[in-house]
Amino acid sequence: MYERKAKPGKGSGPRERKTMHRKECKFCVEKVTVINYKDDKRLRHFMTERGKIVPRRISGTCARHQRLLTMAVKRARHLALLPFVAEYR
């Protein structure tokens, strides 16, 4: 006759759960204590192509190193080692 369909997410059979593993902080693995603002190659890795600083949840850095990284990027920007924004094309 008439079969009632369950709403998605309300006990509609076996669901797969995505288990996200935490990324390791690259600075903790390398045992870095000071992030130098003059090391622009390393700092560029933690910036988008638009010039924004990548957040912790994406880069995988710990809170301590993210704070040091942010300060280093801002210092490098003031000294014109890194751009504030991307060039307009």
Secondary structure, DSSP 8 states (H G I E B T S, - for coil): -------TTSS-S------------HHHHTT-----TT-HHHHHHTB-TTS-B--HHHH---HHHHHHHHHHHHHHHHTTSS-SS----
